[in-house]
């Protein structure tokens, strides 16, 4: 949803100017959307530094792909999809990199939620989500926070629908355990 303070026609003008190569117009679009893009990257990456890098990557991609924006949807919706694609590509790249150096046969280490160093100290939801295993965290965020359906998540992440559902169940179980302590 676009900001209420800026009319849709004004936003279209900013996008059109940016599509013609006006950097100032794209800078305006950046300033208007950087907070939402960063928040999405942070929820998916669970790491502030990585989220900053992914945010920048998303805007670089948006700049290079701006000509493909046709206005069929809101600019923020298009930018949201561009951001998701950047995050998913990064996730696949990291997974390939890690597969070269480490076997993924032992999943036991991924079943431990982030434990508090001090017993009885409550963990907030954001920290609990950040402590989830990467795939479970991404599916949880996409399904429960962003509102995607399992079919969409499966297609985006290259998984089966059943795997998406199982990972969501796992994420919720781990969150209950982490927040129940």
Beta strands, then each sheet from edge to edge (+ up, - down):
end
